[in-house]
Amino acid sequence: MSLSSVMSEPTPRSRALKKRQRRLQAVLLSVWLAASFGPSFFARDLNFEVWGAPFHFWMAAQGSVLVFMAIVAIYAGLMNRWEAQDAQASPPVA
């Protein structure tokens, strides 16, 4: 049994899927940038409280981690859905 018979060719992605993927990546990277650097740059201006702690402290301790987990979950969910839709729309590869 040869290695080439074991490994299958990856399914080709449509241009529309690639475009949506790049747009999603840009949006999620912007959210990541805002969540990680925003509170540190504007800490003095963000002096309101969230659940009994200052917002900048809350973001550093817990908020940023929750934002990062949400980014991963959103990306995985949307990409699974879009790739399934793309696989249904494209003809089977023989």
C-alpha distance (Angstrom), angle and dihedral (degrees) to the residues before:
residue distance angle dihedral
M1 . . .
S2 3.77 . .
L3 3.77 125.6 .
S4 3.79 91.9 -120.0
S5 3.80 91.9 59.4
V6 3.80 91.0 52.4
M7 3.78 96.2 47.8
S8 3.76 114.7 66.5
E9 3.76 125.0 -151.1
P10 3.79 114.6 -100.4
T11 3.76 113.8 -109.3
P12 3.79 112.9 -101.5
R13 3.78 113.9 -113.1
S14 3.74 121.6 -135.1
R15 3.77 120.9 -119.2
A16 3.80 90.9 -115.5
L17 3.81 90.8 56.2
K18 3.80 91.7 49.0
K19 3.80 90.5 49.6
R20 3.81 92.5 49.9
Q21 3.80 90.3 46.2
R22 3.82 92.7 52.9
R23 3.81 91.7 46.7
L24 3.81 91.2 49.6
Q25 3.80 91.1 48.3
A26 3.81 91.2 51.0
V27 3.81 92.5 50.0
L28 3.81 94.2 46.2
L29 3.81 92.4 46.1
S30 3.81 88.5 52.0
V31 3.80 89.9 52.0
W32 3.82 89.6 48.1
L33 3.80 90.7 50.4
A34 3.79 92.6 49.4
A35 3.82 93.2 46.1
S36 3.79 95.2 48.5
F37 3.80 103.4 37.4
G38 3.81 102.7 23.4
P39 3.82 98.9 73.0
S40 3.80 92.9 44.7
F41 3.81 94.4 51.3
F42 3.79 95.2 42.8
A43 3.83 99.8 33.4
R44 3.79 94.7 126.1
D45 3.78 92.2 50.1
L46 3.82 92.8 48.1
N47 3.78 96.1 68.2
F48 3.81 99.8 141.2
E49 3.80 123.4 109.6
V50 3.80 130.2 -111.7
W51 3.81 115.0 -166.1
G52 3.79 92.5 -21.6
A53 3.82 98.5 -46.8
P54 3.81 131.1 91.6
F55 3.81 111.4 -94.0
H56 3.81 96.1 -120.6
F57 3.82 90.5 51.8
W58 3.81 91.3 46.7
M59 3.81 91.8 50.8
A60 3.80 91.9 49.2
A61 3.80 93.8 47.1
Q62 3.80 103.4 38.3
G63 3.77 116.0 -16.8
S64 3.78 98.9 73.1
V65 3.80 92.3 49.8
L66 3.81 90.3 51.7
V67 3.80 90.5 48.7
F68 3.83 91.2 50.7
M69 3.81 91.3 49.6
A70 3.81 90.2 49.5
I71 3.82 90.5 50.5
V72 3.81 91.4 54.0
A73 3.82 92.6 46.3
I74 3.82 92.9 48.2
Y75 3.80 92.7 47.6
A76 3.81 93.7 47.8
G77 3.80 93.9 46.1
L78 3.79 95.9 47.3
M79 3.80 94.7 43.7
N80 3.83 91.9 49.5
R81 3.79 90.2 51.0
W82 3.81 95.0 44.7
E83 3.81 94.0 46.2
A84 3.81 90.7 49.9
Q85 3.81 90.3 50.4
D86 3.80 90.5 47.3
A87 3.81 91.7 49.3
Q88 3.80 91.0 52.0
A89 3.80 92.6 48.2
S90 3.81 96.3 47.7
P91 3.81 122.5 74.5
P92 3.82 116.2 -107.2
V93 3.79 115.9 -92.2
A94 3.80 113.0 -123.9
